[in-house]
Structures are given as C-alpha cells and as structure tokens.
Amino acid sequence: MRVAIIVDRTGPDRLLADWLAERACEEGYEVDLIDLAQAADLEPWLEDADVLVVVTPCALPPGKPIIQI
C-alpha cells in the first residue's frame, strides 16, 4: 500500500510528517513524502497513492509543545 504525505518543507509540522513517514515505512507501507513547495504537479503521486495524509500547521497556546512523545 502506498501513502502520500504532503507537508511544508520546514517547521514543527515537518517533524511530524517525518515521524509519520518513518512509522509507516516500519509497518511496510511505501511512502512518498511530498514537499508542497517543491511539487509542481501532485497528480502523479496522488494517482499512485492508496492513502493521502496532509500535515498542516496548527495553533496552540504559547508554551504548549507541538509533539509530545
């Protein structure tokens, strides 16, 4: 099964996308980590994907960590 993960190239959202991609690979999925700034045409990735994940920024209260492990 192929997973396409679309993310911005920088920031804490990229950390989450990298983590998600790594976990998916460990579970045996084929992963395309797509940098939205670099992808001029998403169609080839989306045609091949069985699953699509879009990682977007979120607003949290000051001092609250984005990712808790």
Secondary structure, DSSP 8 states (H G I E B T S, - for coil): -EEEEEE-SSSHHHHHHHHHHHHHHHTT-EEEEEETTT-S--HHHHHH-SEEEE-------TT--S---
